Every structure is written in structure tokens, then in C-alpha cells.
């Protein structure tokens, strides 16, 4: 059994919890120690419950609170060498991740998956416990064949649906930022997320969580509509993670 929840998802901070009966990992921490503790308390959790912090990349909305939280609570950080160097994790207990090579954090198996994003050595994660698989896939601009293969058979999927292309094109961002967000190393649009979702094995899916929605360039109804169309009759429940609360605990039975 794996349970997971988002503590907040968006450009102002990201963090996601996943736990088995015996182990718990935090994926990214874009919140400072006090804010993280507040959000954990909403889920009846405390930093002492966390066995490791998995870091996807060095952008501040994902890594802003990692060093302070890890130092305060003595938590091991797991990151690629490139991410650890740029994020300046000096003095922390760091386990270096190698892309596409699994490691264990307690009884949770962690597979780092290389993604196309404008960071030093970014990755995303597929978590496994016994026969259950949770795929976490945000912050990438292109779905590569290796990404498609890594996430093809999951029981739950946290999937970026960052922007609506028309809203991005007509929105307030300056042109260079629009190009970055919508580019090959930026973020997945609703349409790209839907195409990926339509290509995976949906028979085993229990939950799909739309994540990292832009507050300026997307609307929850648009993301939901795109992903509902891709699910095409699947029994999976569709959820949206927001910036302020994330989403409640979801269980992979």
C-alpha cells in the first residue's frame, strides 16, 4: 500500500508526501521549515516522520526549503550530482542519485527518471512499494520515449498540466518567458499531459492528480477537461492539486 498527498503545487512552492506502512519520503520542498510544518500538520504529519527528501531539480519553488528543513531535522537528501552542486547542499547528508538507477528509502523503491527541463541535472520519480507504483512527473517540456516507458504502467500518476497554450500566448508573461514555459525544456501543457495520459496503461490507474497548474496561464476547468478526455472511461479518479492546499491523502490499494 502507498499513500500520497500534495502539500502544495505551483510556481510558489511544491512538496509531495508518499508513504508506506513503514517509510515516508518528501518529494521536493519549496516551503520554509515553519510553512512546511504547518502544511504537514494539516495531514497529521511532522518532519520527524520523513525518512528522506527526494529533490527533482534546483529551481526555488522545488528546493527553496530543502536545506533548512534537512539541517533542522537531520533528514537525508537524495539528489543528482548536478542538482546537489547547483543547489549548494554542502554540509547536508546527501545521497547522490544516478539517473535510471533505483535506490531504496526504507521500504520504498525510488527510480529517478531523466527529464527535459531547464535545470542542471533534473529528474522525476517513480516510487514502488511491493507491487504498487506511483509516478510523479512534473517540470518537463518534452515527453521522451524513455519517460513514456518509465511511466507506462503506474497505479497512480501525479502529472504536470501547467498551462493552456492559448492562455500562455495571450497572457501577461514577457515573450522570452512564454518561450521558456512553452518550449522543449519548459513545462507540459494540458494538451501534452493529455497525450501522455492517453498513451499509458490506464486499466491499473486508480488516481491521476493534475499538478503544477499555472495560476496565470491555466484554469482548473481546462486542465480537468483535457485529462478527463484522455482517461476515456477509465475508472481512475481525477484530482487537481492546488497551490494553497495541494490535495488530500490518496491511497493506492
N, C-alpha and C positions, 0 to 999 in steps of 0.2 A: 504494500500500500504506500502511495505517495500522496501527500497533501501539499498544496502550494497556494500562495496568495501574493498579490502585488501590494506593496506598501505605498505605491505612488508611481505614476508612469507619465513621462512627458519631458519637455525641454527644461523644466525647473527642478528635476530630480527624479531618479529612478532607483528602485530597490525591489527585490523579489525574494520571498522565502520559499524554500522547499524542504520538506522533512519526511523522514520515515518514522518508524516507531522509536528508533534509537539515535538518529542523527539529524542534523539540521544545517543547511547551508543558506547563506545570503548571497544572492547574485547582484553585484553592484551595490553601491551606497552613495547616492548623490545627496544625502542629507547629513547634517552635522549630528554629533552624539546626542544632544538633547532632543532634537526633532526625531531622530531615529528611535530613541527610547519611547517617545510619545506614540509614534506610529506602531511600534512593537506592542506596547501596552494595549492598544486597541484590538490586537489579535491575541491577547493574553500571553505575550511572549516578552522575553528580556534578552539583552545582549549575551548574558551568560549561557543562554540556550544554543548559541550559534557555534558550530564546530569549525567553520571556515567561511571566508569571504571570497567568492569567485568574481574576478574582475574581467569584464569584456574588453574594455579599452579605456584610454586615459582622459576622455572628454569629461569636463567637470560635472555634468549632470549625471554621470555614472560613477565618478571616482572622488567627488569632492569631499566626502566624509570618510573615506576608507581608512586613511592613515590615522586620523584622530580616534575613530572607533576601534580599530585594531590595536592601537597603542594603549588605549584606556582599558580595554577588556582582555588583552593578551590573546587575540584571535589570529590565527594563521591566515595569511593572504595567498591566494592562488592566482597567478597571472603569467602571461607570456613574458619572456625576457624583454622584449621591446616595450611592452606596456609598463612593466616594473621600472625600467630605466627612465622613461619619459615621465611617469607619474611620481618619481622620486620616493620610492618606498624604502629608502635607506633606513636602517635601524629597526625595520619590522621583520617579523618572522615570515619569510616569503618562500613558497614552493613554486618553482618555475614550471609552467605548463608547456608542453610540446604539442603543437597542432596535430589533431587526429590521433593522439595517443592518450588513452584513458588513464585516469588516476582515481583512487578511492578516497573519499572523505567520510570516515566512519563506514557505514554500510551503504553509502550512496556512490554509485559509479558515475564519474564525470568525464564526458567526452568533449574536449574543446574542438570546435569546428571553425576553420578559417573562413572569413567573410570579406567581401569587398566593401571597405568603409575607409574614410579619410582619416585614419589613425595609424600609429606606428606599427603595431602587430595585433590587430583586432581579432577577436574570436567570439563565437557564441557557444551555447552549450546544449548537449543532450544529456539528461540525467536519467539514470536507471536504478531501479531497486527491484531485485528479483526479476519478475517478468514485465514490470511496468516501466514505460518510457515517457518522460516529459521533455518536450522540445521547447527551448527558449530561443527565439530568433528575432532580434530587433537590431536596428542600426546597421543596415547594409543597403547598398544601392542596386545590386545586381544579384539575381538568383543563379548561381553557377551550378553546373551538373553535380559537383561534389556536395553542395548544400542540399540540392534536391534529393540526392541519395541518402544523406545523413538524416534527413527529416521525413523520409518516405513512410515510415511505419512508427507512429507515435500514438500513445493513448491520450495525450493531451498536448496542446500546442499553444504557446504564447507567441503571437505573431504580430510583427510591426504592420500597422496600417497608418502610416504617418500623415499622408496628405492626399487631397483631391487635386489632380493636375490642373483643373480649371481654377480652383481657388488659389492655388500656388501662383499660377501665371498672372492672375488678376489681383493678387493680394498686396500687402504693404511692404514685403521684403525687397531690398535693393536687388538689382538684376544679378550681380555676382552670387549673392546668397541663394537666389532662386535656382541658378545653375548648379550650385553645390548640392542643395537639398534634392533636386530632381535628377542629379547626374548619376553616373555609374558607380560612384563611391559615396553616395549620399544616403537617402532613406527610401524605403519602399512606399509606393503609392497604394491607395486602396485597390486599384486595378492589379498591380503587381502581386499584392498579397493574395488577392482572389485567384489569380492564375496559379500561384504556388499551391494554394489550398486545394484547388480543383485537381492538381496533379498527384497529390499524396493519397495513400490508402486511408479512406475515410471510414471504413467499416469498423475499425477499432477505436476511433476517436470518441472520447467521452466529453471533452471540453475543448473549446477554442476561445482564447482570450485575445481580443484585439488590443494592441498596446502601442505606446509611444505616439498617440494621436496628437497632431499639432493643434494647439488652441487657436492659431491664426489661419491655418491653411487646410482645415478639415472640419467636419461636423460628425458627431456620433451617428446620426441617422445615415449619412453617406457611407461610413465605414461598415455599419451593420448591414446595409442593403447589399453592398458588394460581397461581403463574406457569406451572407445568407444565400445568395445566389450560387456561390461556389460550393456550399455544403450540399445543395441539391438533394434534399430529402434525407441526409444523414441524421442519425439520432443524436449527434453531438450537440451539447448546449453551447450557445454563443454568449460570451460575456464581453464587456468593454471595461478596460482598466483606465481610470482617470487620474489626473494629476494630484488631486487632493486626498483621495482615499485609496486609490488602486482598485482592488477587488477583494471580496471575501475569500476565506478558505475554500478551496475546491478539492475534492477528493477523487483520486484515481483508484477505483475499486479493483 
